[in-house]
Amino acid sequence: MDFKTWQATYPEAAAALGPILSDLVDYGSDPNPKRVHKSEGWAQQQTRFSVAKQGAYAFRNNVGATPSKCKACGAKQTPVRYGLANDSTQMNSRIKSADLILAIPRQITPDMVGKTIAQFGSIECKKPGWEYSGAGREKAQLAWVTFIESIGGFARFGTGDVDLSLT
Protein backbone atom coordinates (compact mmCIF):
# COMPACT_ATOMS: atom_id res chain seq x y z
CA MET A 1 0.00 0.00 0.00
CA ASP A 2 1.43 3.41 -0.90
CA PHE A 3 1.03 6.56 1.20
CA LYS A 4 -1.85 8.02 -0.85
CA THR A 5 -3.84 4.80 -0.52
CA TRP A 6 -3.12 4.66 3.20
CA GLN A 7 -4.11 8.32 3.54
CA ALA A 8 -7.44 7.69 1.75
CA THR A 9 -8.11 4.59 3.86
CA TYR A 10 -7.20 6.22 7.21
CA PRO A 11 -7.93 9.96 6.89
CA GLU A 12 -8.01 10.59 10.66
CA ALA A 13 -4.59 9.01 11.19
CA ALA A 14 -3.20 10.87 8.17
CA ALA A 15 -4.52 14.17 9.55
CA ALA A 16 -2.87 13.47 12.92
CA LEU A 17 0.40 12.54 11.21
CA GLY A 18 0.50 15.75 9.15
CA PRO A 19 1.88 18.08 11.88
CA ILE A 20 4.51 15.50 12.83
CA LEU A 21 5.69 15.12 9.23
CA SER A 22 5.75 18.89 8.68
CA ASP A 23 8.47 19.18 11.37
CA LEU A 24 10.61 16.76 9.35
CA VAL A 25 10.27 18.59 6.04
CA ASP A 26 13.21 20.74 4.95
CA TYR A 27 11.64 24.02 3.89
CA GLY A 28 14.73 25.01 1.89
CA SER A 29 15.63 28.67 1.95
CA ASP A 30 13.14 30.13 4.36
CA PRO A 31 12.54 33.83 3.65
CA ASN A 32 12.19 34.32 7.41
CA PRO A 33 14.76 32.05 9.15
CA LYS A 34 13.73 33.27 12.61
CA ARG A 35 10.19 31.98 12.07
CA VAL A 36 9.59 29.27 14.66
CA HIS A 37 8.31 26.30 12.70
CA LYS A 38 11.10 23.83 13.41
CA SER A 39 12.05 22.40 16.79
CA GLU A 40 15.37 21.71 18.46
CA GLY A 41 14.68 18.01 17.81
CA TRP A 42 14.36 18.78 14.09
CA ALA A 43 17.65 20.70 14.20
CA GLN A 44 19.34 17.77 15.95
CA GLN A 45 18.19 15.32 13.26
CA GLN A 46 19.33 17.68 10.49
CA THR A 47 22.68 18.03 12.27
CA ARG A 48 23.05 14.25 12.44
CA PHE A 49 22.28 13.96 8.72
CA SER A 50 24.78 16.74 7.95
CA VAL A 51 27.51 15.13 10.08
CA ALA A 52 26.95 11.70 8.48
CA LYS A 53 27.16 13.15 4.95
CA GLN A 54 30.60 14.49 5.90
CA GLY A 55 31.80 11.05 7.05
CA ALA A 56 31.66 11.65 10.80
CA TYR A 57 29.70 9.89 13.52
CA ALA A 58 27.28 11.56 15.94
CA PHE A 59 26.04 10.04 19.19
CA ARG A 60 23.32 11.42 21.47
CA ASN A 61 24.60 12.57 24.86
CA ASN A 62 21.78 12.51 27.40
CA VAL A 63 22.73 14.34 30.59
CA GLY A 64 20.87 14.09 33.89
CA ALA A 65 20.42 12.12 37.09
CA THR A 66 17.96 9.68 38.53
CA PRO A 67 15.79 10.95 41.42
CA SER A 68 17.28 10.82 44.91
CA LYS A 69 13.97 9.65 46.33
CA CYS A 70 11.99 6.57 45.27
CA LYS A 71 8.67 7.70 43.78
CA ALA A 72 6.92 4.48 44.80
CA CYS A 73 7.99 4.24 48.45
CA GLY A 74 9.64 7.58 49.25
CA ALA A 75 12.92 5.97 50.41
CA LYS A 76 16.16 7.87 49.82
CA GLN A 77 18.39 6.41 47.14
CA THR A 78 21.75 7.30 45.66
CA PRO A 79 21.17 9.18 42.41
CA VAL A 80 22.89 7.90 39.29
CA ARG A 81 24.39 10.72 37.20
CA TYR A 82 24.80 10.21 33.45
CA GLY A 83 26.20 12.16 30.50
CA LEU A 84 29.58 13.78 29.95
CA ALA A 85 30.87 16.40 32.44
CA ASN A 86 28.07 15.62 34.86
CA ASP A 87 30.13 14.37 37.80
CA SER A 88 28.24 16.56 40.27
CA THR A 89 25.46 19.12 40.46
CA GLN A 90 28.09 21.81 40.97
CA MET A 91 30.05 20.78 37.87
CA ASN A 92 26.89 20.59 35.79
CA SER A 93 25.97 24.15 36.77
CA ARG A 94 29.32 25.45 35.42
CA ILE A 95 29.78 23.33 32.29
CA LYS A 96 27.18 21.46 30.25
CA SER A 97 28.24 18.94 27.63
CA ALA A 98 26.62 19.10 24.20
CA ASP A 99 23.64 17.20 22.79
CA LEU A 100 25.75 15.34 20.23
CA ILE A 101 29.20 13.82 20.66
CA LEU A 102 31.15 13.35 17.43
CA ALA A 103 34.00 11.25 16.10
CA ILE A 104 35.35 13.13 13.08
CA PRO A 105 37.83 11.34 10.79
CA ARG A 106 40.75 13.66 10.06
CA GLN A 107 43.58 12.97 7.65
CA ILE A 108 46.85 13.95 9.25
CA THR A 109 49.24 15.70 6.86
CA PRO A 110 52.31 13.79 5.59
CA ASP A 111 54.60 15.63 7.99
CA MET A 112 52.45 14.19 10.78
CA VAL A 113 52.98 10.53 9.79
CA GLY A 114 49.99 10.33 7.38
CA LYS A 115 47.54 8.58 9.69
CA THR A 116 43.83 9.26 9.97
CA ILE A 117 42.65 10.03 13.48
CA ALA A 118 39.21 10.51 14.99
CA GLN A 119 38.92 14.03 16.33
CA PHE A 120 36.61 14.46 19.32
CA GLY A 121 33.75 16.81 18.59
CA SER A 122 30.43 17.97 19.94
CA ILE A 123 27.45 20.03 18.82
CA GLU A 124 24.93 21.73 21.09
CA CYS A 125 21.72 21.74 19.01
CA LYS A 126 19.39 24.72 19.01
CA LYS A 127 16.23 25.37 17.03
CA PRO A 128 16.57 27.39 13.81
CA GLY A 129 16.62 31.13 14.41
CA TRP A 130 18.33 30.76 17.82
CA GLU A 131 20.89 33.38 18.80
CA TYR A 132 23.25 33.25 21.79
CA SER A 133 22.05 35.40 24.69
CA GLY A 134 24.14 34.11 27.60
CA ALA A 135 20.97 33.43 29.58
CA GLY A 136 20.21 30.28 31.57
CA ARG A 137 22.09 27.18 30.45
CA GLU A 138 23.79 28.90 27.51
CA LYS A 139 26.73 30.20 29.57
CA ALA A 140 27.56 26.67 30.82
CA GLN A 141 27.08 25.29 27.28
CA LEU A 142 29.50 27.90 25.92
CA ALA A 143 32.01 26.86 28.63
CA TRP A 144 31.91 23.32 27.16
CA VAL A 145 32.41 24.61 23.59
CA THR A 146 35.35 26.75 24.74
CA PHE A 147 36.93 23.89 26.70
CA ILE A 148 36.68 21.36 23.85
CA GLU A 149 38.12 23.81 21.32
CA SER A 150 40.95 24.76 23.73
CA ILE A 151 42.21 21.16 23.78
CA GLY A 152 42.03 20.63 20.00
CA GLY A 153 38.50 19.29 19.65
CA PHE A 154 35.68 20.51 17.43
CA ALA A 155 32.73 22.13 19.22
CA ARG A 156 29.89 24.32 18.01
CA PHE A 157 26.34 25.40 18.60
CA GLY A 158 24.28 24.21 15.63
CA THR A 159 20.81 24.68 14.18
CA GLY A 160 20.81 21.96 11.54
CA ASP A 161 23.55 22.15 8.92
CA VAL A 162 27.05 22.01 10.41
CA ASP A 163 30.30 22.35 8.45
CA LEU A 164 32.94 20.06 9.98
CA SER A 165 35.85 21.60 8.07
CA LEU A 166 38.64 23.06 10.13
CA THR A 167 38.47 26.51 8.52
ChimeraX attribute file (.defattr): number of C-alpha atoms within 10 A of each C-alpha:
attribute: neighborCount
match mode: 1-to-1
recipient: residues
	/A:1	6
	/A:2	6
	/A:3	9
	/A:4	10
	/A:5	10
	/A:6	12
	/A:7	15
	/A:8	11
	/A:9	11
	/A:10	11
	/A:11	12
	/A:12	10
	/A:13	12
	/A:14	16
	/A:15	11
	/A:16	10
	/A:17	12
	/A:18	10
	/A:19	10
	/A:20	10
	/A:21	10
	/A:22	12
	/A:23	15
	/A:24	15
	/A:25	10
	/A:26	11
	/A:27	11
	/A:28	6
	/A:29	7
	/A:30	9
	/A:31	8
	/A:32	8
	/A:33	12
	/A:34	13
	/A:35	10
	/A:36	11
	/A:37	13
	/A:38	20
	/A:39	15
	/A:40	17
	/A:41	16
	/A:42	21
	/A:43	21
	/A:44	23
	/A:45	16
	/A:46	20
	/A:47	23
	/A:48	23
	/A:49	17
	/A:50	18
	/A:51	21
	/A:52	13
	/A:53	10
	/A:54	15
	/A:55	13
	/A:56	19
	/A:57	18
	/A:58	21
	/A:59	12
	/A:60	15
	/A:61	17
	/A:62	13
	/A:63	16
	/A:64	15
	/A:65	16
	/A:66	12
	/A:67	13
	/A:68	13
	/A:69	13
	/A:70	13
	/A:71	9
	/A:72	6
	/A:73	7
	/A:74	9
	/A:75	9
	/A:76	11
	/A:77	11
	/A:78	11
	/A:79	13
	/A:80	11
	/A:81	16
	/A:82	15
	/A:83	17
	/A:84	17
	/A:85	16
	/A:86	19
	/A:87	13
	/A:88	11
	/A:89	11
	/A:90	9
	/A:91	12
	/A:92	19
	/A:93	14
	/A:94	16
	/A:95	22
	/A:96	23
	/A:97	24
	/A:98	26
	/A:99	22
	/A:100	20
	/A:101	20
	/A:102	24
	/A:103	19
	/A:104	24
	/A:105	15
	/A:106	15
	/A:107	14
	/A:108	12
	/A:109	10
	/A:110	8
	/A:111	6
	/A:112	9
	/A:113	9
	/A:114	10
	/A:115	10
	/A:116	13
	/A:117	12
	/A:118	14
	/A:119	15
	/A:120	17
	/A:121	23
	/A:122	27
	/A:123	25
	/A:124	24
	/A:125	24
	/A:126	20
	/A:127	19
	/A:128	19
	/A:129	13
	/A:130	15
	/A:131	11
	/A:132	10
	/A:133	8
	/A:134	11
	/A:135	8
	/A:136	9
	/A:137	13
	/A:138	16
	/A:139	17
	/A:140	19
	/A:141	24
	/A:142	22
	/A:143	14
	/A:144	22
	/A:145	24
	/A:146	16
	/A:147	15
	/A:148	18
	/A:149	15
	/A:150	11
	/A:151	9
	/A:152	11
	/A:153	18
	/A:154	23
	/A:155	24
	/A:156	21
	/A:157	20
	/A:158	21
	/A:159	25
	/A:160	22
	/A:161	15
	/A:162	17
	/A:163	13
	/A:164	16
	/A:165	9
	/A:166	6
	/A:167	4
